[in-house]
Amino acid sequence: MPPLYPLSRPSIAPAAAAAPPPTTTTASLKPRQLSHLHAQLATLQANLADMENLVRMTGVQAEFVRSLGGWSAGLFMAASKVLGEEQEIEREKEREREREREREREREREREKVGEMGEGEDEDEGTTA
């Protein structure tokens, strides 16, 4: 029976590459490198122009967002004032209802006292008669 795993396996490490032989001279590389740098510089200039436009637009939008924040803050303050007044009105109504209930309880107590006094007089009259 053959072994399940082979004893040797190929390496996954890259093979050591030998340096390519210099086929071009420094004089022929320089114009190509300058051309590549020139292309990169053109791309950089285009990207900077785009970024400048985006920064300018962001500044304009920031002013609008600031204005919008002022408007929303004003609306929140107005809503708070209106709701606060409504709550104060409701509290005042509740206080008035509580005062009315207290007056009604006082009247009820007075009636009970008068009723007790009247019953006591009737009992006194009944016993003396």
C-alpha positions as CSV (number, residue, x, y, z in Angstrom):
1,M,0.0,0.0,0.0
2,P,1.4,3.4,-0.9
3,P,1.8,6.1,1.8
4,L,-1.2,8.5,2.1
5,Y,1.1,11.6,2.0
6,P,4.0,11.8,-0.2
7,L,7.3,12.4,1.6
8,S,8.3,15.3,-0.5
9,R,6.1,18.0,-1.9
10,P,6.8,21.0,-4.1
11,S,7.6,24.3,-2.3
12,I,5.1,27.1,-2.5
13,A,7.8,29.7,-1.9
14,P,8.6,31.7,-5.0
15,A,11.8,30.6,-6.7
16,A,14.7,32.9,-6.3
17,A,14.7,35.1,-9.4
18,A,17.9,36.2,-10.9
19,A,18.2,39.9,-11.6
20,P,17.3,40.6,-15.2
21,P,20.3,41.5,-17.2
22,P,20.5,45.2,-17.9
23,T,19.3,45.5,-21.4
24,T,18.7,49.2,-21.4
25,T,21.0,52.0,-20.5
26,T,20.5,54.8,-18.1
27,A,20.2,57.2,-20.9
28,S,17.3,55.4,-22.5
29,L,15.5,54.9,-19.1
30,K,15.5,58.6,-18.2
31,P,13.1,59.9,-21.0
32,R,10.7,57.0,-20.2
33,Q,10.8,57.8,-16.5
34,L,10.3,61.5,-17.2
35,S,7.4,60.7,-19.4
36,H,5.8,58.5,-16.7
37,L,6.4,61.3,-14.1
38,H,4.8,63.8,-16.4
39,A,1.7,61.6,-16.8
40,Q,1.5,61.2,-13.0
41,L,1.9,64.9,-12.5
42,A,-1.0,65.5,-15.0
43,T,-3.2,63.0,-13.0
44,L,-2.2,64.7,-9.7
45,Q,-3.1,68.2,-11.1
46,A,-6.5,66.9,-12.3
47,N,-7.2,65.3,-9.0
48,L,-6.2,68.5,-7.1
49,A,-8.5,70.6,-9.4
50,D,-11.4,68.1,-8.6
51,M,-10.5,68.3,-4.9
52,E,-10.5,72.1,-5.0
53,N,-14.0,72.2,-6.6
54,L,-15.2,69.7,-3.9
55,V,-13.8,71.8,-1.1
56,R,-15.4,74.9,-2.5
57,M,-18.8,73.2,-2.8
58,T,-18.4,71.7,0.7
59,G,-17.9,75.3,2.1
60,V,-21.1,76.5,0.4
61,Q,-23.0,73.5,1.6
62,A,-21.6,74.0,5.2
63,E,-23.2,77.5,5.2
64,F,-26.5,76.0,4.1
65,V,-26.3,73.3,6.8
66,R,-25.5,76.1,9.4
67,S,-28.6,78.0,8.3
68,L,-30.7,74.8,8.4
69,G,-29.4,74.2,11.9
70,G,-30.5,77.7,13.0
71,W,-34.0,77.1,11.5
72,S,-34.4,73.7,13.1
73,A,-33.2,75.1,16.5
74,G,-35.8,77.9,16.2
75,L,-38.5,75.4,15.4
76,F,-37.6,73.3,18.4
77,M,-37.6,76.3,20.7
78,A,-41.0,77.4,19.4
79,A,-42.4,73.9,19.8
80,S,-41.0,73.7,23.3
81,K,-42.6,77.0,24.2
82,V,-46.0,76.0,22.8
83,L,-45.9,72.6,24.4
84,G,-44.7,74.1,27.7
85,E,-47.6,76.6,27.6
86,E,-50.0,73.7,26.9
87,Q,-48.6,71.7,29.7
88,E,-48.9,74.7,32.0
89,I,-52.5,75.3,31.0
90,E,-53.2,71.6,31.7
91,R,-51.5,71.8,35.1
92,E,-53.6,74.9,35.9
93,K,-56.8,73.2,34.9
94,E,-55.9,70.2,37.1
95,R,-55.2,72.5,40.0
96,E,-58.6,74.1,39.5
97,R,-60.3,70.7,39.4
98,E,-58.5,69.7,42.6
99,R,-59.6,73.0,44.3
100,E,-63.2,72.3,43.1
101,R,-63.0,68.8,44.5
102,E,-61.7,70.1,47.8
103,R,-64.6,72.7,48.0
104,E,-67.1,69.9,47.3
105,R,-65.6,67.8,50.1
106,E,-65.9,70.8,52.4
107,R,-69.5,71.3,51.5
108,E,-70.2,67.6,52.0
109,R,-68.6,67.8,55.5
110,E,-70.7,70.8,56.3
111,R,-73.8,69.0,55.2
112,E,-72.8,66.0,57.4
113,K,-72.2,68.3,60.4
114,V,-75.6,70.0,59.9
115,G,-77.2,66.6,59.4
116,E,-75.7,65.2,62.6
117,M,-76.7,68.3,64.5
118,G,-80.2,68.0,63.1
119,E,-80.4,64.3,64.0
120,G,-79.2,65.0,67.5
121,E,-81.9,67.7,68.0
122,D,-84.6,65.3,66.7
123,E,-83.4,62.7,69.2
124,D,-83.4,65.2,72.0
125,E,-86.9,66.4,71.1
126,G,-88.1,62.8,70.9
127,T,-86.9,61.9,74.3
128,T,-88.3,65.0,76.0
129,A,-91.7,64.7,74.5
